[in-house]
Amino acid sequence: MIKITAELWPLGSEKHKQYLGTATIANLGTGTNARGNYRYTLSRRGASGGTWKEGEVTGFPRKRLKMWDLLLWVLLDALGKS
C-alpha cells in the first residue's frame, strides 16, 4: 500500500503544520505482472467520515511507470482533467 499525506507548513514551520489530506493506494492483487489494478481513497480536511473520494485504477503499466505516475492516474480518475 502507498500512503501519501499532504501538509501545509506556514513559512516552512513544521511546528505550525496543518493537515490537508491523505491519498491511500492499495494493490487489488487482480492484475498481471505487467499491469496492476489499484483501489484508492482520498481524504481531506473537513471531509465527513474521513473519505472524500474513492475509486479504482485498472491496467496501470507498473513495469514502465513509477509511483508518481500512479498517483497522477488516481488524481485524474478522482478529479478529472479540469
C-alpha positions as CSV (number, residue, x, y, z in Angstrom):
1,M,0.0,0.0,0.0
2,I,1.1,3.6,-0.7
3,K,0.1,6.4,1.6
4,I,0.8,10.0,0.8
5,T,0.0,12.7,3.3
6,A,-0.2,16.4,2.3
7,E,0.6,19.1,4.9
8,L,0.8,22.8,4.8
9,W,3.8,24.3,6.6
10,P,3.3,28.0,7.0
11,L,6.5,29.8,6.4
12,G,8.2,26.4,6.3
13,S,7.5,25.8,10.0
14,E,6.8,22.1,10.9
15,K,5.7,23.3,14.3
16,H,2.7,25.0,12.7
17,K,1.9,22.4,10.1
18,Q,-1.7,21.8,9.1
19,Y,-3.1,18.5,7.7
20,L,-4.6,18.9,4.2
21,G,-5.3,15.3,3.2
22,T,-4.2,11.8,2.5
23,A,-4.1,9.5,-0.5
24,T,-4.1,5.8,0.1
25,I,-3.5,3.4,-2.8
26,A,-3.7,-0.4,-2.4
27,N,-2.9,-3.1,-4.9
28,L,-6.0,-5.2,-5.6
29,G,-3.9,-8.3,-6.5
30,T,-6.1,-8.9,-9.6
31,G,-3.7,-7.5,-12.3
32,T,-0.9,-9.2,-14.2
33,N,2.9,-8.9,-13.7
34,A,2.9,-6.1,-16.2
35,R,-0.3,-4.3,-15.3
36,G,-1.7,-3.6,-11.9
37,N,-5.2,-2.8,-10.6
38,Y,-5.4,-0.5,-7.6
39,R,-8.1,0.8,-5.2
40,Y,-7.7,4.3,-3.8
41,T,-9.2,6.6,-1.2
42,L,-8.7,10.3,-0.8
43,S,-9.4,12.2,2.3
44,R,-9.2,15.9,3.0
45,R,-9.5,18.2,6.0
46,G,-13.1,18.7,6.9
47,A,-14.5,15.7,5.0
48,S,-17.1,13.8,7.0
49,G,-16.3,10.2,7.6
50,G,-12.7,10.6,6.5
51,T,-13.2,9.6,2.9
52,W,-13.7,12.3,0.3
53,K,-13.2,10.4,-3.0
54,E,-12.7,6.7,-3.7
55,G,-12.3,4.5,-6.8
56,E,-10.2,2.2,-8.8
57,V,-7.4,2.5,-11.4
58,T,-7.0,-0.6,-13.6
59,G,-4.4,-1.6,-16.2
60,F,-1.7,0.6,-14.7
61,P,1.6,-0.3,-16.5
62,R,3.7,-0.8,-13.3
63,K,6.8,-2.0,-15.0
64,R,7.0,1.1,-17.2
65,L,5.7,3.9,-15.0
66,K,6.5,4.8,-11.4
67,M,4.7,5.7,-8.2
68,W,4.2,9.4,-9.1
69,D,2.5,8.3,-12.3
70,L,0.2,6.0,-10.4
71,L,-0.7,9.0,-8.1
72,L,-1.4,11.1,-11.3
73,W,-3.7,8.3,-12.6
74,V,-5.5,8.3,-9.3
75,L,-5.9,12.1,-9.2
76,L,-7.1,12.1,-12.9
77,D,-9.6,9.4,-12.1
78,A,-10.9,11.1,-8.9
79,L,-10.9,14.7,-10.1
80,G,-10.9,14.6,-13.9
81,K,-8.7,16.6,-16.2
82,S,-10.2,20.0,-15.5
